[in-house]
Amino acid sequence: MHGQQQGFLLMRKLTFGVCLAVCLAVLTGSGMAKNLDGGPADVVPEAIAKAQAECRAQPYSMLITVRNIREAKGFLTMDIHGDDPATFLKKGTKIGRVRVWATKGETQACAPVPHPGLYGVGIYQDKNANFILDKGLFGIPAEPYGVSNDPPMHFGLPKFADSAVKVEGPLTPVTITLHN
């Protein structure tokens, strides 16, 4: 009898866990943001496809080509920064974010911007899907990363002037090579 009770309790826990997971998936999947700026709920293939289609119809956007993706693991997080050199690539200063699944080789993504002007893009491949750029010793990125215009990055962050992209219309081309 004791074994049956344990089996019953285990089954109840599993059923509760499955129900909770399904409910959370349904609830969190209902309000997808255009900019995909959040956690796991917004990294859904349908949401990504919808956001990319909407972006391509915007009057001002960047078509970002990401190269040197060594493996199709996790997703690419692209942070869009405005034209203030003092805040470029600083935590909490992005004006937009786009996430797409990583595919081996090369991937393209559209990033909407609010108006014409200069913008910079910082990107990382979130291989373990934990929604942060993992860093190793001395704060050096442990995951692949890159910046618009592929400026040299020896010690520290690149300057905005070397990374700035002038957006004057839709689908302004931007190429970023990931550093692994």
C-alpha positions as CSV (number, residue, x, y, z in Angstrom):
1,M,0.0,0.0,0.0
2,H,2.8,2.4,0.8
3,G,4.3,2.0,-2.8
4,Q,0.8,2.8,-4.3
5,Q,0.6,6.0,-2.2
6,Q,4.0,7.2,-3.3
7,G,3.1,6.4,-6.9
8,F,-0.2,8.3,-6.6
9,L,1.6,11.3,-5.0
10,L,4.2,11.3,-7.8
11,M,1.5,11.2,-10.4
12,R,-0.4,14.1,-8.8
13,K,2.9,16.2,-8.7
14,L,3.6,15.4,-12.4
15,T,0.0,16.2,-13.4
16,F,0.2,19.5,-11.5
17,G,3.5,20.3,-13.1
18,V,2.3,19.7,-16.6
19,C,-0.9,21.7,-16.0
20,L,1.1,24.6,-14.6
21,A,3.5,24.6,-17.5
22,V,0.6,24.6,-20.0
23,C,-1.2,27.4,-18.2
24,L,1.9,29.5,-18.0
25,A,2.6,28.9,-21.7
26,V,-0.9,30.0,-22.6
27,L,-0.9,33.0,-20.4
28,T,2.5,34.4,-21.3
29,G,2.1,33.8,-25.0
30,S,-0.8,36.1,-25.3
31,G,0.9,39.5,-25.1
32,M,3.9,39.3,-27.5
33,A,5.8,42.6,-27.8
34,K,6.8,43.9,-31.2
35,N,10.3,44.4,-30.0
36,L,10.7,41.0,-28.2
37,D,12.0,42.7,-25.1
38,G,11.6,40.3,-22.3
39,G,12.0,36.7,-21.2
40,P,11.3,33.2,-22.5
41,A,7.7,33.9,-23.2
42,D,8.5,36.1,-26.1
43,V,11.0,33.8,-27.9
44,V,8.4,31.9,-29.7
45,P,8.7,31.2,-33.4
46,E,5.3,32.7,-34.3
47,A,6.1,35.9,-32.3
48,I,9.5,36.2,-33.9
49,A,8.0,35.8,-37.4
50,K,5.2,38.3,-36.7
51,A,7.6,40.9,-35.3
52,Q,9.9,40.5,-38.3
53,A,7.1,40.9,-40.8
54,E,5.8,44.0,-39.0
55,C,9.3,45.5,-38.8
56,R,9.8,45.1,-42.6
57,A,6.8,47.3,-43.1
58,Q,8.1,50.1,-40.9
59,P,9.4,53.4,-42.5
60,Y,12.7,53.2,-40.5
61,S,14.5,50.0,-39.8
62,M,17.8,48.1,-40.0
63,L,18.2,44.8,-41.8
64,I,20.9,43.2,-39.7
65,T,23.0,40.4,-41.2
66,V,24.9,38.4,-38.5
67,R,27.8,36.3,-39.8
68,N,30.1,33.7,-38.3
69,I,27.5,31.9,-36.3
70,R,29.3,28.7,-35.5
71,E,26.4,26.7,-34.2
72,A,22.6,26.8,-34.3
73,K,22.2,27.0,-30.5
74,G,20.1,29.5,-28.5
75,F,19.2,32.8,-30.0
76,L,20.7,36.1,-31.1
77,T,19.9,39.1,-28.9
78,M,20.3,42.5,-30.7
79,D,20.2,45.6,-28.6
80,I,19.6,48.8,-30.5
81,H,21.2,52.0,-29.1
82,G,20.5,55.7,-29.9
83,D,23.0,58.3,-30.9
84,D,24.4,59.2,-27.5
85,P,28.0,58.1,-27.4
86,A,28.0,58.3,-23.5
87,T,25.4,55.5,-23.3
88,F,26.4,53.3,-26.2
89,L,26.5,49.7,-25.0
90,K,25.9,50.6,-21.4
91,K,23.5,48.5,-19.4
92,G,19.9,49.8,-19.3
93,T,20.4,52.2,-22.2
94,K,19.1,50.3,-25.2
95,I,16.1,51.8,-27.1
96,G,15.0,48.5,-28.6
97,R,15.8,44.8,-28.6
98,V,15.2,42.0,-31.2
99,R,15.7,38.3,-30.6
100,V,15.8,35.6,-33.3
101,W,16.8,32.0,-33.3
102,A,20.4,31.4,-34.1
103,T,21.1,29.5,-37.3
104,K,24.5,28.2,-38.3
105,G,26.4,30.4,-40.7
106,E,24.5,33.6,-41.3
107,T,21.1,35.0,-40.1
108,Q,19.2,38.2,-40.9
109,A,16.8,40.1,-38.7
110,C,14.9,43.3,-39.0
111,A,15.2,45.9,-36.2
112,P,12.7,48.8,-36.2
113,V,13.9,52.3,-35.1
114,P,11.7,55.3,-34.2
115,H,13.1,57.9,-36.7
116,P,15.9,58.6,-39.1
117,G,19.3,59.1,-37.4
118,L,22.4,57.3,-36.1
119,Y,22.1,54.0,-34.3
120,G,24.4,51.4,-33.0
121,V,23.8,47.7,-32.5
122,G,25.3,45.3,-29.9
123,I,24.6,41.6,-30.3
124,Y,25.3,38.4,-28.5
125,Q,24.4,34.7,-29.1
126,D,22.7,33.5,-26.0
127,K,23.6,29.9,-26.4
128,N,22.1,28.7,-23.1
129,A,19.0,30.9,-23.4
130,N,19.4,32.5,-19.9
131,F,18.7,36.0,-21.3
132,I,22.1,37.5,-20.3
133,L,25.5,37.8,-21.9
134,D,27.5,35.3,-19.9
135,K,31.0,36.6,-19.0
136,G,34.1,34.9,-17.9
137,L,37.3,36.1,-16.2
138,F,37.7,39.9,-16.1
139,G,34.2,40.4,-17.6
140,I,35.2,39.1,-21.0
141,P,32.2,37.7,-22.9
142,A,31.9,33.9,-22.7
143,E,29.3,33.8,-25.5
144,P,29.8,35.1,-29.1
145,Y,29.2,38.8,-29.5
146,G,29.6,41.6,-32.0
147,V,28.9,45.3,-32.7
148,S,27.6,47.1,-35.8
149,N,30.3,48.0,-38.4
150,D,32.6,45.4,-36.8
151,P,35.0,47.9,-35.2
152,P,38.2,46.6,-33.7
153,M,37.7,45.5,-30.1
154,H,40.9,45.0,-28.3
155,F,40.5,46.3,-24.7
156,G,37.1,47.6,-23.8
157,L,34.0,48.6,-25.7
158,P,34.2,50.2,-29.1
159,K,33.4,53.9,-29.6
160,F,29.9,54.9,-30.9
161,A,31.6,56.8,-33.8
162,D,33.1,53.5,-35.1
163,S,29.8,51.6,-34.7
164,A,27.2,54.1,-35.8
165,V,24.9,53.3,-38.7
166,K,22.9,56.0,-40.5
167,V,19.3,55.0,-40.9
168,E,17.3,57.1,-43.4
169,G,14.6,54.6,-44.5
170,P,13.5,51.0,-44.3
171,L,15.8,48.0,-44.2
172,T,19.1,49.9,-43.9
173,P,21.8,47.2,-44.2
174,V,24.0,46.4,-41.2
175,T,26.5,43.6,-41.0
176,I,27.9,42.2,-37.8
177,T,30.5,39.4,-37.4
178,L,30.3,37.4,-34.2
179,H,33.5,37.1,-32.2
180,N,33.7,33.6,-30.6
